[in-house]
Structure formats: structure tokens, C-alpha cells
Amino acid sequence: MKKYISFCLLVSCLTMATLQLSGCGRKGSPKPPGPADKITYPRGYPPAD
């Protein structure tokens, strides 16, 4: 029974580590969505309004 609990704990830990690390594989640098001429951020401070 102790082997079974250890095995289940190991499998659950490996599953959690795999799921957490799977989100780290995005390629390229972050860029805002949408066409380049419609992007308003980042803006200078203070705003020019």
C-alpha cells in the first residue's frame, strides 16, 4: 500500500510540473494584439490630451 501511495504522489507531482512548464514554451517576444496602426500603448506620460 505504501508503494502505491508513493507512486501516485510521484505521478501527480510529475503531472503538475509538466502542466506548469508547458506554458513556458511560447516563442517570440510578447506583442499587443491587433493591427500596428491601432495600437495605442505604451503611451508617454503625461498624456497629450
Secondary structure as GFF3:
##gff-version 3
##sequence-region A 1 49
A	DSSP	alpha_helix	2	22	.	.	.	ID=ss1
A	DSSP	three_ten_helix	36	38	.	.	.	ID=ss2
###
